[in-house]
Amino acid sequence: MGKVLVLYDSQTGHTKKMAEYVAKGASKFPVEVRLKSVDEATKEDVLWCDGVAVGSPTHLGVMSWKMKKFWDDLVDHWGEIDGKIGCAFSSSGGWGGGNEVACMAILTMLMNYGFLVFGITDYTGDKFTLHYGAVCAGEPREEQEIKACERLGERLAQWVLIYVDGRKEYLENLKGGSQ
């Protein structure tokens, strides 16, 4: 059974709420899901998982220092986490607050570790996409924001099922999210 880690940092609780929705989306599929804050997660969690969704508040257009430090401290395990699947999500203080740039910073970091990263072309609302990851201004309240977080988790679980568990039947379900 595939294993998904939803790893997040949150100061106001907004990114934590996003992480909960991401985990909920992943749990719609037959994968094991761990939801961990960056304060409680360990390198063993990253070594354990097949796929990770990394979430951070947007700080000056990039991820939080806690999230960056967590990954900086994993450098000794560089080759051990190569080939896993990763995606990103971020909350910001307002639209235009840099959350897509923060997602790109997270994806770049994951690529440096050898993660296979992805974005999603689906729309979860009118003009609301998650190409670089799920993004939100503040706490996710609107249906499209919640659906974006859930869709990210769904898609991560699907990719883990396809590439790790060899469950090719999930390729048919990629467009449109959950089963």
URQUIRA-V110996 format. One record per residue. N is the residue number from 1. RES is the residue in one letter. SS is DSSP state (alpha for helix, beta for strand, coil for the rest). OMEGA is omega in whole degrees, 0 to 359 (NA if undefined). Layout:
N_RES_SS_OMEGA ; N_RES_SS_OMEGA
This chain:
1_M_coil_179 ; 2_G_beta_184 ; 3_K_beta_182 ; 4_V_beta_174 ; 5_L_beta_171 ; 6_V_beta_186 ; 7_L_beta_184 ; 8_Y_beta_167 ; 9_D_coil_180 ; 10_S_coil_177 ; 11_Q_coil_182 ; 12_T_coil_184 ; 13_G_coil_181 ; 14_H_alpha_180 ; 15_T_alpha_176 ; 16_K_alpha_179 ; 17_K_alpha_176 ; 18_M_alpha_181 ; 19_A_alpha_179 ; 20_E_alpha_178 ; 21_Y_alpha_176 ; 22_V_alpha_179 ; 23_A_alpha_178 ; 24_K_alpha_178 ; 25_G_alpha_179 ; 26_A_alpha_183 ; 27_S_coil_176 ; 28_K_coil_183 ; 29_F_coil_183 ; 30_P_coil_175 ; 31_V_beta_174 ; 32_E_beta_184 ; 33_V_beta_171 ; 34_R_beta_176 ; 35_L_beta_185 ; 36_K_beta_171 ; 37_S_beta_180 ; 38_V_coil_179 ; 39_D_coil_182 ; 40_E_coil_182 ; 41_A_coil_178 ; 42_T_coil_177 ; 43_K_alpha_179 ; 44_E_alpha_178 ; 45_D_alpha_179 ; 46_V_alpha_177 ; 47_L_alpha_181 ; 48_W_alpha_191 ; 49_C_coil_171 ; 50_D_coil_179 ; 51_G_beta_181 ; 52_V_beta_169 ; 53_A_beta_183 ; 54_V_beta_181 ; 55_G_beta_182 ; 56_S_beta_168 ; 57_P_beta_178 ; 58_T_coil_178 ; 59_H_beta_179 ; 60_L_coil_177 ; 61_G_coil_179 ; 62_V_beta_179 ; 63_M_coil_179 ; 64_S_coil_180 ; 65_W_alpha_179 ; 66_K_alpha_180 ; 67_M_alpha_179 ; 68_K_alpha_180 ; 69_K_alpha_178 ; 70_F_alpha_182 ; 71_W_alpha_176 ; 72_D_alpha_181 ; 73_D_coil_179 ; 74_L_coil_188 ; 75_V_alpha_179 ; 76_D_alpha_182 ; 77_H_alpha_184 ; 78_W_alpha_185 ; 79_G_alpha_183 ; 80_E_alpha_183 ; 81_I_coil_178 ; 82_D_coil_174 ; 83_G_coil_175 ; 84_K_coil_183 ; 85_I_beta_182 ; 86_G_beta_176 ; 87_C_beta_188 ; 88_A_beta_170 ; 89_F_beta_183 ; 90_S_beta_173 ; 91_S_beta_178 ; 92_S_beta_181 ; 93_G_coil_179 ; 94_G_coil_177 ; 95_W_coil_186 ; 96_G_coil_181 ; 97_G_coil_176 ; 98_G_coil_185 ; 99_N_alpha_175 ; 100_E_alpha_176 ; 101_V_alpha_177 ; 102_A_alpha_177 ; 103_C_alpha_178 ; 104_M_alpha_177 ; 105_A_alpha_178 ; 106_I_alpha_180 ; 107_L_alpha_178 ; 108_T_alpha_178 ; 109_M_alpha_180 ; 110_L_alpha_178 ; 111_M_alpha_178 ; 112_N_alpha_176 ; 113_Y_coil_179 ; 114_G_coil_177 ; 115_F_coil_169 ; 116_L_beta_185 ; 117_V_beta_182 ; 118_F_coil_169 ; 119_G_coil_185 ; 120_I_beta_182 ; 121_T_beta_182 ; 122_D_beta_171 ; 123_Y_beta_177 ; 124_T_beta_177 ; 125_G_beta_180 ; 126_D_coil_180 ; 127_K_coil_183 ; 128_F_beta_182 ; 129_T_beta_177 ; 130_L_beta_182 ; 131_H_coil_183 ; 132_Y_coil_182 ; 133_G_coil_178 ; 134_A_beta_180 ; 135_V_beta_182 ; 136_C_beta_171 ; 137_A_beta_184 ; 138_G_coil_181 ; 139_E_coil_177 ; 140_P_coil_180 ; 141_R_coil_182 ; 142_E_coil_180 ; 143_E_alpha_182 ; 144_Q_alpha_178 ; 145_E_alpha_179 ; 146_I_alpha_180 ; 147_K_alpha_178 ; 148_A_alpha_179 ; 149_C_alpha_179 ; 150_E_alpha_180 ; 151_R_alpha_178 ; 152_L_alpha_178 ; 153_G_alpha_177 ; 154_E_alpha_184 ; 155_R_alpha_177 ; 156_L_alpha_179 ; 157_A_alpha_179 ; 158_Q_alpha_180 ; 159_W_alpha_177 ; 160_V_alpha_179 ; 161_L_alpha_182 ; 162_I_alpha_188 ; 163_Y_alpha_182 ; 164_V_coil_183 ; 165_D_coil_179 ; 166_G_coil_183 ; 167_R_coil_185 ; 168_K_alpha_180 ; 169_E_alpha_180 ; 170_Y_alpha_174 ; 171_L_alpha_181 ; 172_E_coil_185 ; 173_N_coil_185 ; 174_L_coil_180 ; 175_K_coil_177 ; 176_G_coil_172 ; 177_G_coil_190 ; 178_S_coil_183 ; 179_Q_coil_NA
